[in-house]
Amino acid sequence: MASSNPKEVFIQGITQDGRAFRPSDWAERLAGVMSPFRPGGAQPGSHLSYSPWCVPTVIDGVKCVIANRDLRDHDPMAWDFVINFAKDNNLHVSEGSFVPPPKQEK
């Protein structure tokens, strides 16, 4: 059963007119900026890993950032930054929950 309030927002590296968003490392850059926003707050060295609330990934060959709504609860301004980044750059945004594909046996 699908949740009526998805926990995650998917920002896809595809613009509304269908072009790939540039620069090619945009997802890693955005997630890197958001790395201090994490459960328990920023800690020494936390800038060396991504926040679990803002993670870059590739889905079906398209770079994406998965933003968890817990970020909004923790810091509304950080959430607004992520969402406004998507809006300002005309990126596709969708809501849902990430379900990793099943492992394929060899």
LINURWO-V622423 format. One record per residue. N is the residue number from 1. RES is the residue in one letter. SS is DSSP state (2 for helix, 1 for strand, 0 for the rest). PHI is phi in degrees with one decimal (NA if undefined). Layout:
N_RES_SS_PHI ; N_RES_SS_PHI
This chain:
1_M_0_NA ; 2_A_0_-79.7 ; 3_S_0_-76.7 ; 4_S_0_-79.8 ; 5_N_0_-129.6 ; 6_P_0_-58.7 ; 7_K_0_-83.1 ; 8_E_1_-129.4 ; 9_V_1_-119.0 ; 10_F_1_-103.7 ; 11_I_1_-103.6 ; 12_Q_1_-97.7 ; 13_G_1_-79.4 ; 14_I_1_-125.5 ; 15_T_1_-76.9 ; 16_Q_0_-59.8 ; 17_D_0_-92.9 ; 18_G_0_90.9 ; 19_R_0_-91.6 ; 20_A_1_-69.5 ; 21_F_0_-76.3 ; 22_R_0_-121.5 ; 23_P_0_-74.9 ; 24_S_0_-66.6 ; 25_D_0_-101.1 ; 26_W_2_-57.9 ; 27_A_2_-65.9 ; 28_E_2_-66.2 ; 29_R_2_-64.5 ; 30_L_2_-62.1 ; 31_A_2_-64.8 ; 32_G_2_-64.6 ; 33_V_2_-63.0 ; 34_M_0_-88.5 ; 35_S_0_-58.3 ; 36_P_0_-69.5 ; 37_F_0_-88.9 ; 38_R_0_-153.1 ; 39_P_0_-56.4 ; 40_G_0_84.0 ; 41_G_0_78.2 ; 42_A_0_-66.9 ; 43_Q_0_-126.0 ; 44_P_0_-55.0 ; 45_G_0_86.5 ; 46_S_2_-67.4 ; 47_H_2_-70.8 ; 48_L_2_-89.2 ; 49_S_0_-140.2 ; 50_Y_0_-76.6 ; 51_S_0_-68.8 ; 52_P_0_-67.9 ; 53_W_0_-92.3 ; 54_C_1_-152.3 ; 55_V_1_-121.3 ; 56_P_1_-79.5 ; 57_T_1_-158.8 ; 58_V_1_-124.6 ; 59_I_1_-124.1 ; 60_D_0_50.9 ; 61_G_0_79.1 ; 62_V_1_-113.1 ; 63_K_1_-65.5 ; 64_C_1_-143.0 ; 65_V_1_-123.3 ; 66_I_1_-102.1 ; 67_A_1_-106.1 ; 68_N_1_-88.4 ; 69_R_0_-64.6 ; 70_D_2_-61.8 ; 71_L_2_-61.5 ; 72_R_2_-61.5 ; 73_D_2_-67.5 ; 74_H_2_-75.4 ; 75_D_0_-151.7 ; 76_P_2_-57.4 ; 77_M_2_-69.2 ; 78_A_2_-65.4 ; 79_W_2_-59.5 ; 80_D_2_-59.5 ; 81_F_2_-58.9 ; 82_V_2_-64.7 ; 83_I_2_-66.0 ; 84_N_2_-68.8 ; 85_F_2_-58.6 ; 86_A_2_-63.0 ; 87_K_2_-64.7 ; 88_D_2_-61.5 ; 89_N_0_-103.5 ; 90_N_0_54.4 ; 91_L_1_-90.2 ; 92_H_1_-68.0 ; 93_V_1_-129.0 ; 94_S_1_-140.1 ; 95_E_1_-108.5 ; 96_G_1_165.1 ; 97_S_0_-130.3 ; 98_F_0_-75.5 ; 99_V_0_-119.8 ; 100_P_0_-62.0 ; 101_P_0_-64.3 ; 102_P_0_-65.1 ; 103_K_0_-70.2 ; 104_Q_0_-95.3 ; 105_E_0_-80.6 ; 106_K_0_-88.2
